[in-house]
Amino acid sequence: MVIAGLVRNLKLSKSLRIIRRYLVINGFDGSIVTLGLIFGFFLAGLEDTRIIVSAGLGAAIAMCISGFSGVYLSEKAEKEKELKDIETAMVKKLGNTKIGEALRLAPLITALVDGLSPFIFSLIILLPFLLSGLFAAPIKILYYTSFALCALCLFVLGMFMGKTAKNNVWLYGVKTLAIGLITAAILIIFDFALGA
């Protein structure tokens, strides 16, 4: 019942497409930023999981707060303008109507998706390090597991894009995975240049 009402409000406010875009864009950002961070630590030979977790969570929380606050303020301003434009055209106040409620709710939902998306994807990639206290595993295994989770996240996001575009989901998955590999390659080049 609550979900149905929420979806109805998002359709009324024409926010579903925006939310879908924010989910993918920021999930992708969270994945690539976390990959860059962890791969940098890997190249540096860092073995202290507490530093990896602290830095990863710091980046994830910063992306979450930045995404939520920036999108909430900008979407709220846009929806307020949209509501005023509709009210002007109809010569009627719509604050207490379903459209008014939908336009008020949309910025909050959009901002939550924008903020939580990079945070959740970052947490998934950090999972091996977050759980490292529960089991004894060599640091390289933690790194490789984290890289595998990142590859999975990127591939799934690509497949979601492909489904949205009604195109080849596997091809989109490969494209997003390739971006992760390019990121790693660039980091290797920089690491080599700095060490030379």
C-alpha positions as CSV (number, residue, x, y, z in Angstrom):
1,M,0.0,0.0,0.0
2,V,2.8,2.4,1.0
3,I,4.9,1.4,-2.0
4,A,2.0,1.7,-4.4
5,G,1.3,5.3,-3.1
6,L,5.0,6.1,-3.3
7,V,5.2,4.9,-6.9
8,R,2.0,6.8,-7.8
9,N,3.5,10.0,-6.3
10,L,6.7,9.5,-8.2
11,K,4.8,9.0,-11.5
12,L,2.7,12.1,-10.8
13,S,5.8,14.2,-10.2
14,K,7.5,12.6,-13.3
15,S,10.5,11.6,-11.1
16,L,10.9,7.9,-11.9
17,R,13.3,8.5,-14.8
18,I,15.4,10.9,-12.8
19,I,15.6,8.4,-9.9
20,R,16.6,5.6,-12.2
21,R,19.4,7.8,-13.7
22,Y,20.6,8.9,-10.2
23,L,20.7,5.3,-9.1
24,V,22.9,4.2,-12.0
25,I,25.1,7.3,-12.2
26,N,25.9,7.4,-8.5
27,G,26.1,3.7,-8.1
28,F,28.7,3.8,-10.9
29,D,30.5,6.8,-9.2
30,G,30.6,4.9,-5.8
31,S,32.0,1.8,-7.5
32,I,34.7,3.6,-9.4
33,V,35.7,5.8,-6.5
34,T,36.0,2.9,-4.2
35,L,37.8,0.9,-6.8
36,G,40.3,3.7,-7.2
37,L,40.8,4.0,-3.5
38,I,41.3,0.2,-2.9
39,F,43.4,-0.3,-6.0
40,G,45.6,2.6,-4.9
41,F,46.1,0.9,-1.5
42,F,46.8,-2.4,-3.2
43,L,49.5,-0.9,-5.4
44,A,51.0,0.8,-2.3
45,G,51.1,-2.6,-0.5
46,L,48.9,-1.4,2.4
47,E,48.0,-4.3,4.7
48,D,46.2,-2.4,7.5
49,T,42.5,-3.2,7.0
50,R,41.5,-0.5,9.5
51,I,43.0,2.2,7.3
52,I,41.3,0.7,4.2
53,V,37.9,0.6,5.9
54,S,38.3,4.1,7.4
55,A,39.2,5.6,4.1
56,G,36.6,3.7,2.2
57,L,33.8,4.6,4.7
58,G,35.0,8.2,4.7
59,A,34.6,8.4,1.0
60,A,31.3,6.5,1.0
61,I,29.8,8.8,3.7
62,A,31.1,11.9,1.9
63,M,29.5,10.8,-1.4
64,C,26.3,10.0,0.4
65,I,26.0,13.4,2.1
66,S,27.1,15.3,-0.9
67,G,24.7,13.4,-3.2
68,F,21.7,13.7,-0.8
69,S,22.1,17.4,0.1
70,G,23.0,18.6,-3.4
71,V,20.2,16.8,-5.1
72,Y,17.6,17.6,-2.4
73,L,18.2,21.3,-2.6
74,S,18.3,21.4,-6.4
75,E,15.3,19.1,-6.9
76,K,13.3,20.9,-4.2
77,A,13.9,24.2,-6.0
78,E,12.9,22.6,-9.4
79,K,9.7,21.0,-8.0
80,E,8.7,24.2,-6.1
81,K,9.0,26.1,-9.4
82,E,7.0,23.4,-11.2
83,L,4.2,23.6,-8.7
84,K,4.1,27.4,-8.9
85,D,4.0,27.2,-12.7
86,I,1.1,24.8,-12.6
87,E,-0.7,26.9,-10.0
88,T,-0.3,30.0,-12.1
89,A,-1.6,28.2,-15.2
90,M,-4.6,26.8,-13.3
91,V,-5.1,30.0,-11.2
92,K,-5.5,27.7,-8.2
93,K,-3.5,26.6,-5.1
94,L,-2.4,22.9,-5.3
95,G,-0.5,22.5,-2.1
96,N,-3.0,20.1,-0.5
97,T,-3.7,18.1,-3.6
98,K,-2.2,14.8,-4.8
99,I,0.0,16.7,-7.3
100,G,1.2,19.1,-4.6
101,E,2.0,16.1,-2.3
102,A,3.8,14.3,-5.1
103,L,5.9,17.4,-5.9
104,R,6.9,17.9,-2.3
105,L,7.8,14.2,-1.8
106,A,9.8,13.7,-5.0
107,P,12.9,15.7,-4.0
108,L,13.3,13.7,-0.8
109,I,13.0,10.3,-2.5
110,T,15.3,11.4,-5.3
111,A,17.9,12.7,-2.9
112,L,17.7,9.5,-0.8
113,V,18.4,7.4,-3.9
114,D,21.2,9.8,-5.0
115,G,22.9,9.6,-1.6
116,L,22.4,6.0,-0.8
117,S,23.3,4.6,-4.2
118,P,27.1,5.3,-4.0
119,F,27.1,4.5,-0.3
120,I,25.6,1.0,-0.8
121,F,27.8,0.2,-3.8
122,S,30.9,1.3,-1.8
123,L,29.9,-0.9,1.1
124,I,29.5,-3.9,-1.1
125,I,33.0,-3.4,-2.5
126,L,34.4,-2.8,1.0
127,L,32.7,-5.9,2.4
128,P,35.8,-8.2,2.5
129,F,37.6,-5.6,4.6
130,L,34.6,-4.9,6.8
131,L,34.3,-8.6,7.6
132,S,38.0,-9.3,7.9
133,G,37.8,-9.4,11.7
134,L,35.4,-12.4,11.5
135,F,37.8,-14.7,9.6
136,A,41.5,-15.0,9.0
137,A,42.3,-14.4,5.3
138,P,45.5,-13.1,3.6
139,I,45.3,-9.5,2.7
140,K,45.7,-10.3,-1.0
141,I,42.5,-12.5,-0.8
142,L,40.6,-9.5,0.7
143,Y,41.9,-7.3,-2.1
144,Y,41.0,-9.8,-4.9
145,T,37.6,-10.4,-3.4
146,S,36.9,-6.7,-3.3
147,F,38.0,-6.3,-6.9
148,A,35.7,-9.2,-7.9
149,L,32.8,-7.5,-6.1
150,C,33.5,-4.2,-7.8
151,A,33.6,-6.0,-11.2
152,L,30.2,-7.6,-10.3
153,C,28.7,-4.2,-9.3
154,L,29.9,-2.5,-12.5
155,F,28.6,-5.4,-14.6
156,V,25.2,-5.4,-12.9
157,L,24.9,-1.6,-13.3
158,G,25.8,-2.0,-17.0
159,M,23.1,-4.7,-17.4
160,F,20.6,-2.4,-15.8
161,M,21.5,0.4,-18.2
162,G,21.1,-2.1,-21.1
163,K,17.7,-3.2,-19.9
164,T,16.7,0.5,-19.5
165,A,17.9,1.2,-23.1
166,K,16.1,-2.0,-24.3
167,N,19.5,-3.0,-25.7
168,N,22.0,-5.8,-25.3
169,V,22.3,-6.1,-21.5
170,W,25.5,-8.2,-21.8
171,L,27.2,-5.7,-24.0
172,Y,26.4,-2.9,-21.6
173,G,27.7,-5.0,-18.7
174,V,31.0,-5.5,-20.6
175,K,31.2,-1.8,-21.3
176,T,30.9,-0.8,-17.7
177,L,33.3,-3.5,-16.6
178,A,35.8,-2.2,-19.2
179,I,35.6,1.2,-17.6
180,G,36.7,-0.4,-14.3
181,L,39.6,-2.1,-16.0
182,I,40.6,1.2,-17.7
183,T,40.6,2.8,-14.3
184,A,42.8,0.1,-12.9
185,A,45.2,0.4,-15.9
186,I,45.5,4.2,-15.4
187,L,46.3,3.7,-11.7
188,I,49.0,1.2,-12.6
189,I,50.5,3.7,-15.1
190,F,50.5,6.4,-12.5
191,D,52.0,4.1,-9.9
192,F,54.7,3.1,-12.3
193,A,55.5,6.7,-13.3
194,L,55.7,7.8,-9.6
195,G,57.9,4.9,-8.8
196,A,60.3,5.5,-11.8
